[in-house]
Amino acid sequence: MVGEAEGPQDEDRLELLRFVERFALVLTESGLPRMPARVFAFVLADDADRYTAAELSDGVGVSPAAISGAVKYLTRVGLLAREREPGARCDVYRIFDEDVWGTIFRQRVPLLERYEHAAAEGAQILPRDSAGARRMRETQEFYRFLRLEEEKVMDRWSAHRTDVFGAS
């Protein structure tokens, strides 16, 4: 737990942690589990570009066990990357700092393709004129539409990002 601030750096750190908690609540309200939300919010807002599990534990102020579960979740869903430096004995976790949200959203395209193909299979095996087949065909087209539009949106995002932040 964070104690009383002793100076400007401590006050800055306390403000960072307050923000992390507020942002984590927003992420939690949109479906992210609480601890992964806190870790992800911390990594987004803090200045370092790589963290060990111990550094995350210290930074967020939670146990190493809580961090372990959180980083497993975050790497599985593509919000963090896990790496290991040559000769190092522990993993490091990093955010996709080159284009945080573009990278995260581009990783969703294969998932949309899987949904689309699974729905197509359902539409094909169910009785042709059944309500279930119609819903599966609509589901297939919905995910196809999302996949195609997401590619266009990501191209527009890249152009917008360059306009706002300059070339990376």
TASULZI-V131137 format. One record per residue. N is the residue number from 0. RES is the residue in one small letter. PSI is psi as a letter, one per 20 degrees, with the letter a starting at -180 (NA if undefined). Layout:
n->N res->RES psi->PSI
n->N res->RES psi->PSI
//
This chain:
n->0 res->m psi->q
n->1 res->v psi->p
n->2 res->g psi->a
n->3 res->e psi->q
n->4 res->a psi->p
n->5 res->e psi->i
n->6 res->g psi->a
n->7 res->p psi->g
n->8 res->q psi->g
n->9 res->d psi->h
n->10 res->e psi->g
n->11 res->d psi->g
n->12 res->r psi->g
n->13 res->l psi->g
n->14 res->e psi->h
n->15 res->l psi->g
n->16 res->l psi->h
n->17 res->r psi->g
n->18 res->f psi->g
n->19 res->v psi->g
n->20 res->e psi->g
n->21 res->r psi->g
n->22 res->f psi->h
n->23 res->a psi->h
n->24 res->l psi->g
n->25 res->v psi->g
n->26 res->l psi->h
n->27 res->t psi->g
n->28 res->e psi->h
n->29 res->s psi->j
n->30 res->g psi->i
n->31 res->l psi->p
n->32 res->p psi->q
n->33 res->r psi->g
n->34 res->m psi->g
n->35 res->p psi->h
n->36 res->a psi->g
n->37 res->r psi->g
n->38 res->v psi->g
n->39 res->f psi->g
n->40 res->a psi->g
n->41 res->f psi->g
n->42 res->v psi->h
n->43 res->l psi->g
n->44 res->a psi->h
n->45 res->d psi->r
n->46 res->d psi->h
n->47 res->a psi->q
n->48 res->d psi->i
n->49 res->r psi->q
n->50 res->y psi->q
n->51 res->t psi->r
n->52 res->a psi->h
n->53 res->a psi->h
n->54 res->e psi->h
n->55 res->l psi->g
n->56 res->s psi->g
n->57 res->d psi->g
n->58 res->g psi->g
n->59 res->v psi->h
n->60 res->g psi->k
n->61 res->v psi->r
n->62 res->s psi->q
n->63 res->p psi->h
n->64 res->a psi->g
n->65 res->a psi->h
n->66 res->i psi->g
n->67 res->s psi->g
n->68 res->g psi->h
n->69 res->a psi->g
n->70 res->v psi->h
n->71 res->k psi->g
n->72 res->y psi->g
n->73 res->l psi->h
n->74 res->t psi->h
n->75 res->r psi->h
n->76 res->v psi->j
n->77 res->g psi->j
n->78 res->l psi->h
n->79 res->l psi->q
n->80 res->a psi->q
n->81 res->r psi->p
n->82 res->e psi->r
n->83 res->r psi->p
n->84 res->e psi->q
n->85 res->p psi->p
n->86 res->g psi->i
n->87 res->a psi->q
n->88 res->r psi->i
n->89 res->c psi->q
n->90 res->d psi->q
n->91 res->v psi->q
n->92 res->y psi->q
n->93 res->r psi->q
n->94 res->i psi->r
n->95 res->f psi->m
n->96 res->d psi->i
n->97 res->e psi->h
n->98 res->d psi->n
n->99 res->v psi->f
n->100 res->w psi->h
n->101 res->g psi->g
n->102 res->t psi->g
n->103 res->i psi->g
n->104 res->f psi->h
n->105 res->r psi->h
n->106 res->q psi->i
n->107 res->r psi->i
n->108 res->v psi->g
n->109 res->p psi->h
n->110 res->l psi->g
n->111 res->l psi->h
n->112 res->e psi->g
n->113 res->r psi->g
n->114 res->y psi->g
n->115 res->e psi->g
n->116 res->h psi->h
n->117 res->a psi->g
n->118 res->a psi->h
n->119 res->a psi->h
n->120 res->e psi->g
n->121 res->g psi->g
n->122 res->a psi->h
n->123 res->q psi->h
n->124 res->i psi->h
n->125 res->l psi->q
n->126 res->p psi->p
n->127 res->r psi->g
n->128 res->d psi->j
n->129 res->s psi->q
n->130 res->a psi->h
n->131 res->g psi->g
n->132 res->a psi->g
n->133 res->r psi->g
n->134 res->r psi->h
n->135 res->m psi->h
n->136 res->r psi->g
n->137 res->e psi->g
n->138 res->t psi->g
n->139 res->q psi->g
n->140 res->e psi->h
n->141 res->f psi->g
n->142 res->y psi->h
n->143 res->r psi->g
n->144 res->f psi->g
n->145 res->l psi->g
n->146 res->r psi->g
n->147 res->l psi->g
n->148 res->e psi->h
n->149 res->e psi->h
n->150 res->e psi->g
n->151 res->k psi->g
n->152 res->v psi->g
n->153 res->m psi->h
n->154 res->d psi->g
n->155 res->r psi->h
n->156 res->w psi->g
n->157 res->s psi->g
n->158 res->a psi->g
n->159 res->h psi->g
n->160 res->r psi->g
n->161 res->t psi->g
n->162 res->d psi->g
n->163 res->v psi->g
n->164 res->f psi->i
n->165 res->g psi->r
n->166 res->a psi->q
n->167 res->s psi->NA
//
